[in-house]
Amino acid sequence: MLVIVVILGMILITACGDETSKEGKINENNESGANDGDHSEETPTISIMAKLHTPEVPDSRIREIVEEKTDVNLDIKWVPNNNYNEKLNTAFATNTLPQVVSIGSEQLDQFREAIRDGQFWEVGPYLEDYEHLTQLKDPIIENSMIDGKVYSLYQGRPLSRMGIVYRKDWADHLGLEAPTTTDEVFEMAQAFTEDDPNQSGEDDTIGIADGDGLYWGAFKLIASWFGTPNSRGEQDGQLLPEFMFPEYLEAMNYMKDLRDNGYINQDFPITSKEDEAAMI
């Protein structure tokens, strides 16, 4: 299938303010261990709650390599993406947040108020003390600030994070090249739906698999192809929302044609990432 891949931005929030006493005890233990030749320091553990977008948790090999290189234990709790907001809200309400959680724009308002209430530490002054953190991009750090201060670390991703992935074996069977225009993407979606790209002899393929809503799914990507601004844009000296631009309507008509012709899963606005992945 022609698969529209959309990757959500994530913000890494560091430990809550009420962990200060606990952190102090850890530091005291480490200091006493450093001064006592007969006492070896215990390996610190970092607790993390992370989103899971696949049926199985990732292979432990990468985690083990990170632990070896950093001399820490990673206690990672993987939460299915569909349940993540609920789990995060519960942990937040019960004061049981782990040291590290990932948040997106949908949780930003909630955490902004908690930050202003003094529930989180400011980490900006410490970034210069760590070699790798000094390489974080200043514009992104500035964009993630709250009231001019840094309380989170962004998860590094390419600045252009949205694109398409298509089945090259299917394209080869049908004699199709990689699409370079919106018309060619439409033609590929049509061929992948109607021309038996997997050579099964059955009507069992779909052109585009998409999910996770109109905003973060394929529509946002396709709208950019037509020149729609990202959320807001300038027109005649005014800052206007994206839906006020004619290019937005062009993208809507394009998506409507895909859906009306059956070249995209019909329930794509409410399809979960897990279900989308199962269609690939």
N, C-alpha and C positions, 0 to 999 in steps of 0.2 A: 504494500500500500504506500501511497504518498502520505507520509506522516508529518504533520505539522508539530514541530517541537517547540515548546514554550517553557522557559526556565524562569522561575520566580526568583526575584531578589530576596535575600535573607539577611537579617541583621543579627549579630551575635551579641547578646546581652550578658554582661558579667555579673558576678555575685551580688545578692541583695544586701542592703545595708545592715540587716539584722544578723548577718553572719560575721560581723566585726569581731565579736568576742571569740568565736570559734577560730577565726583566722589568727587572732592573737595567740591562742594556745598552740596552734601549729607552728607559728614563728618561734615561740618560746622553746618548743621541743626541738626544733631544728638548731636553734642557737646553742642549747645545752648539749646537743649531740656533737656539734662542731667543736666544742671545747673539751669534750671527753673522748680521749683516744680509744676507750674501751666500748664506746656506745656508737653504733652505726645508725645513721639517719634512716627513718622509715621512708619508703617511696611514697610521695604524695599521690593522692587520687583526685582526679577532676571528674565531677559528675556532670553529665550532659543529657539533655533531652533533644532528640533530633527527629525530623520528619522522615517517614519511610514511604517511598513511592512504588515499591515492588512487593510482591507477596512474601519474599524471603528477606531476612536481614542480610546486609553485605557480608562478604567473606571476612573473616577475622584477620586475614593476613596483613592488610593495610594498617589496621588498628595496632597490631603487634609490632609492626615496623616503627610506627610513630612512637609507641611506648618505649621501644628500645632506644630510639634516637634522642628522645626527650627525657628519659628516665622518670616517667610518670605512669601511673595507672589510669586508664580511661574507663570510667563507668558510664557506658552509653545506654540510654533507654530509648529504643526505637519505637516511635508511635506512628501508626498508619496515618497518612495525610488527612484522610476523611475525619479522623477523630482528634486531630492535633489541637484544634482550637478549643475543643471541650476539655481536653487534658490540661492544656496550658491555663485555661481559666480556672479550673479546679485547683491546680497547684498554686496559682496566684492568690486565690481566695483563701486557701488554707495555709498560706505561708510555708509551702513545701517545695518551692522552686529549687531545682538543682543549681549548680554554680553557673552553668551555661545553658541558655535556651536560644533557639532560633525564632525570630519573629519577622513578620512581613508587614506590609502596609496596613493590612486589616487589623493588626493588633497595636499599631503605632499610637493611636489616640489613647488607648488604655494605659500603655506604658508611659506615655508622656506625662499623664497626670500623676502616676506613681513616682516618676522621677522628680517632678516638681514638688512632690510631697516628701522628698528626702529618702525614698526607699531604696535607691540605688547609688552606687559609688560613681564619682566622676573618674574616668580613667585617662583622660587626655594628657595630664602632666606626666604620666608614666611611659608614654609611647616612645619617647626619645631614649629611654633606657634599654630598649630592646632592638637589636640589629634589624630583625626582619620587620618589625612594626614601623621602623623609621622609613621603610620603603612603601608604605601605604600611600595611595594617591590623595594629595591634599584636597582637590575639588570634591572627591567622594566623601572624605572625612568631614569637610565643611557642610556638605549637603545633609549629612546624618546628624549634625549637631542639634541639640535642643537647648534653646536659650543661650547659644554661643559656647556650649560645653559638650565634651565628648563622653558619652556614657556607653557606647557600643562600638564593636568592631564589625566592619562590613565583611561579607564573604566575597572574596575576590572572584570576579567573573569577567569575561571579555565585555567591553562596553557595548558591543553589538551582540545581544544574547538570544535573539530570536531568528529562526531560520526553518528550512524544511529538510527533511530526510526522506529520500525516496528509495524504493526497491529497485536497485540497478539490475538485478536479475530479471525482474518483470519488464523493465524498460528494454533490456537487451532482447528479450523474447519478442517484443513488439516493434523493435527497430527504432526506439525513441532515444533522443539525446537528452542531456540534462536541460531542464527548462530554464529559460533566461527572461521570459516575459510573463505577464499575467495570462495572456492568451495561451501560451505554451503550458503553463501550469493547469489551466482549465482542460486543455486537450489531453494532457497526461491523466488527469483525474477521470476524464471520460473513458479513455482507453483502458485504464486500470479497472474500471467498473464493468465495461461492456465487452472487452475483447479477450477475455480468458487469459490474463497475463501469467497465471500460475500453471496454465496448461492442464487443468484438472478436468476440463469438459463440463464443469458445473458453474452455475451462477453463484459463486461463493466468494467474491472479492468486492471490495469497496475502494473508491478512489482516494479519499482522504479520511483519515481517522483523526478526530479532534475531540477535545474535552475541556473541562474546567472553566466553562463560562465564556461569554462574549468578550470580556475585557482582557483576560489573560490567555485566551485561546487563540485560534487561528485568525479570528477577525482582527485583532490588534495588529498582527503581522501583515495581513493582507491590506489593511487600511494604510499601512505605511508605504506599501508598494504604490498606492495611488496618490501619495503625497499628503495624506492626512497628518496634521501635527500630532505630537505625542501629548495627549490629554488637553493641552491648550496651545493656541498659536496666535500670532499677531496678524491683524488684518485692518487696514486703514487706521492704524494707530491705536487700535483697541486689542486687548487681550481677551480672546474668545475661547469657549470650550470647543473641543474637536468636532462635536456634532453640528456646529454652525458652519462648517466648511463643506463645499460641494463635493470634495474628494471623499468625505465620509459617506455621503449618499451613494457615490459610485461603488465604494467597497460594500455597502449594504446590498446593493443590487447584484453584485458579483456573488456574494455569499448566498443570496436568495436563489440565484440560478444554479449554484452548486447543489443546494438542498432540494430544489424543485425537481432537478433531474436525477436525484438519488446518487450523486457523486460524493456525498459526505454523509456520515451517519446522521440520521434524522434528529436524534436527541442530543446533538453535540453541545448545546448550551448547558446541559445538566449532566453530561457524562463525566464520571470520575476519572482521575488519572489512571487508576488501576484498570478500569474497564477499557480506557483508551489503549493502554499498553497491551491488553489481551487481544485487541483487534489487529495488532501488527503481525 
